[in-house]
Amino acid sequence: MPFPVSVIIPTLNEEDWIAAAVQSAFGAGAAEVIVADGGSFDRTARLAKSAGARVMLSDRLRSRRLNHAAESATGRSLIFLHADTRLPAGGVAAVHEALDDGAIFGGFRLRFAEPQTKLRVAERMINFRSAITRCPWGDQAQFIRRDVFRQLGGFRELPIMDDYELALRLRMSGRSRILPLTVITSGRRFLQKGLWRTAWTNWRIIAKYHAGADVEELAKMYRR
C-alpha cells in the first residue's frame, strides 16, 4: 500500500505563488504540505494556511528551514517543492512507484510556465542535463525517502547550492531517478536577467563551487 508523502515548500514573500503550489501538492496526492517560511512580511503564511498547509516559521536560511520541516514531517518520503512550482496530477503516485522500484532520490522533468520561446530552449537544456547526470536541482521537485534524508543529515546548511550538493551526494548511490512527469515552474529569473546570462552565471557558480570557492561569495554572485 502506498505510504504517505509530505511536501515541503520553502517560502519568503511568495504570496503570488504559494496557494497554487499548495493546491497542486494536494492535487498530486500529498498527505500533508508544510510551508517552511523564513519570515515573510506579505500574505504568504495566511494564503498557505487557507490552502490547507501547515506553516512553520523558521530561520531565513533555506536549508535550515527545510531540515526543520523535514524533522516534523509525518510522511515516509519527502518532496521539496519551490513556491513557484506546481506538481503534476499523479506526481505522488509516480514517486511511490519509483521508490518501490529501488530509487531513493530523484526529481521531475521541468517545463516553464511562461510562453516565451527562449524558455523552451532553457527547459530542453535542463531536461537534457538531468537525464544525463541523474542530478535534479531544486526547481525539479526533488524527492527522497525520509529515512535516507535523515541518515545523510539532511541538507548541508549552505547559503546556496544546498539542493545541488544533496543531488551530488545521492547520485553517487546510483539510485537516483528522473520521473517522466513534468513540473511546471516559473522562468522569472531567466526572463528578468536574460537566458544566456543566467545560464552562464549558474555554470560559473557550479564550477567555482567544485573548485572550492567560498559559498558566501557564490551566494552574492547569484543574487547580483
C-alpha positions in Angstrom: 0.0 0.0 0.0 1.4 3.5 -0.9 2.9 5.3 2.1 2.2 9.0 2.8 4.2 11.7 1.2 5.0 15.1 2.8 5.5 18.0 0.5 7.8 20.8 1.9 7.8 24.3 0.4 10.3 26.9 1.5 9.0 30.5 1.2 10.0 34.1 1.7 7.4 36.6 0.4 5.8 34.3 -2.2 2.1 35.5 -1.9 1.7 35.4 -5.7 2.6 31.7 -6.0 2.1 29.9 -2.7 -1.6 29.0 -2.8 -1.3 27.3 -6.3 1.8 25.4 -5.1 0.0 24.1 -2.1 -3.1 23.2 -4.1 -1.0 21.4 -6.7 0.7 19.3 -4.0 -2.6 18.1 -2.5 -4.0 17.6 -6.0 -0.9 15.4 -6.7 -1.8 13.2 -3.7 0.3 14.7 -0.9 -0.7 13.6 2.6 0.4 16.9 4.1 2.0 20.1 2.9 4.4 22.0 5.2 5.3 25.6 4.3 8.7 26.4 5.8 8.6 30.2 5.9 11.6 32.4 6.5 9.7 35.4 7.9 7.6 36.7 5.1 6.0 40.1 5.6 3.4 39.7 2.9 0.4 37.3 2.9 2.4 34.1 2.2 1.6 32.4 5.5 -2.0 33.4 5.5 -2.6 32.1 2.0 -0.7 28.9 2.7 -2.9 28.2 5.7 -6.0 28.9 3.7 -4.9 26.4 1.1 -4.5 23.7 3.8 -0.8 23.8 4.5 0.8 23.7 7.9 3.1 26.7 8.2 6.4 26.6 10.2 8.2 29.9 10.9 11.9 29.3 11.0 15.3 30.5 10.0 15.9 32.7 7.0 18.5 30.2 5.7 16.5 28.0 3.4 18.5 24.8 4.0 17.9 25.1 7.8 14.2 25.7 7.3 13.9 22.6 5.0 15.7 20.5 7.6 13.4 21.7 10.4 10.3 21.0 8.3 11.6 17.5 7.4 12.1 16.6 11.0 8.4 17.5 11.7 7.1 15.7 8.6 4.9 12.7 9.1 5.4 11.1 5.6 7.8 8.3 4.9 9.0 10.2 1.9 9.5 13.9 1.2 9.1 16.1 -1.8 10.8 19.5 -1.7 8.8 21.9 -3.9 9.6 25.5 -4.8 6.9 28.0 -4.2 6.6 28.9 -7.9 6.4 25.3 -9.0 3.4 23.1 -9.5 3.3 19.3 -9.1 1.5 17.4 -11.8 -1.5 15.2 -11.2 -0.3 11.7 -10.3 3.0 13.1 -9.1 2.9 11.4 -5.7 1.9 8.0 -7.3 4.9 8.3 -9.6 7.2 9.0 -6.6 5.7 5.9 -4.8 6.4 3.8 -7.9 10.0 5.0 -8.2 10.7 4.4 -4.5 9.1 0.9 -4.7 11.3 0.2 -7.7 14.5 0.8 -5.8 15.1 4.5 -6.2 15.9 6.6 -3.1 16.1 10.1 -4.6 15.0 11.9 -7.7 13.2 14.7 -9.4 10.8 15.5 -12.2 11.2 16.8 -15.7 10.7 20.6 -15.9 8.6 23.0 -18.1 8.4 26.8 -17.7 5.0 28.4 -17.3 5.7 31.4 -19.4 5.2 31.2 -23.2 8.5 32.9 -24.3 10.4 30.8 -26.9 13.7 31.3 -25.2 12.3 29.4 -22.2 11.7 26.4 -24.4 15.4 26.4 -25.1 16.2 26.6 -21.4 13.9 23.8 -20.4 15.3 21.5 -23.1 18.8 22.2 -21.8 17.8 21.5 -18.2 15.9 18.2 -19.1 18.8 17.0 -21.2 21.3 17.8 -18.4 19.3 16.0 -15.7 18.6 13.0 -18.0 22.4 12.5 -18.5 23.5 13.3 -14.9 20.6 12.0 -12.9 21.2 15.0 -10.7 17.9 17.1 -10.5 18.1 20.5 -9.0 15.7 22.1 -6.6 13.3 23.5 -9.2 12.6 19.9 -10.4 10.8 19.0 -7.1 13.5 16.7 -5.5 12.1 13.7 -3.7 13.8 11.4 -1.2 13.0 8.6 1.2 12.8 10.2 4.6 15.0 7.6 6.3 17.7 8.2 3.7 17.4 12.0 4.2 17.9 11.6 8.0 20.8 9.2 7.5 22.5 11.8 5.3 22.0 14.6 7.8 19.6 16.4 5.5 20.6 19.5 3.5 24.0 21.0 4.3 23.4 24.4 5.8 24.7 26.5 3.0 23.5 29.9 1.7 23.4 28.4 -1.8 23.9 25.1 -3.6 22.2 23.1 -0.9 19.9 21.3 -3.4 22.8 20.7 -5.8 25.0 19.4 -3.1 22.3 16.9 -1.9 21.8 15.7 -5.5 25.5 15.1 -5.9 25.6 13.0 -2.8 22.7 10.9 -3.9 23.9 10.5 -7.4 26.8 8.5 -6.1 24.4 5.9 -4.9 23.4 5.0 -8.4 19.7 5.1 -7.2 18.6 8.5 -8.4 15.6 8.7 -10.8 14.2 11.4 -13.1 10.5 10.8 -13.4 8.7 11.1 -16.8 6.2 13.5 -15.4 6.7 17.3 -15.7 6.5 20.0 -13.0 5.5 23.5 -14.2 7.7 26.2 -12.8 8.3 29.9 -13.3 11.1 31.1 -15.6 11.1 34.5 -13.9 14.8 34.6 -13.2 15.6 33.8 -16.8 13.2 36.5 -18.0 14.5 39.1 -15.6 18.2 38.6 -16.1 18.4 37.1 -19.5 18.6 33.4 -20.7 22.3 33.2 -21.5 23.4 35.5 -18.7 21.5 33.4 -16.2 22.8 30.1 -17.6 26.4 31.4 -17.6 26.1 32.6 -14.0 24.7 29.3 -12.9 27.5 27.3 -14.5 30.2 29.7 -13.3 28.9 29.2 -9.7 28.9 25.4 -10.1 32.5 25.5 -11.5 33.6 27.7 -8.7 31.9 25.5 -6.1 33.8 22.5 -7.3 37.0 24.5 -7.2 36.4 25.2 -3.5 35.2 28.8 -3.7 33.6 30.4 -0.6 29.9 29.6 -0.7 29.1 33.1 0.8 30.8 34.7 -2.2 28.9 32.3 -4.6 25.6 33.4 -2.9 26.5 37.1 -3.6 27.3 36.2 -7.2 23.9 34.5 -7.6 22.0 37.5 -6.1 23.7 40.1 -8.2 
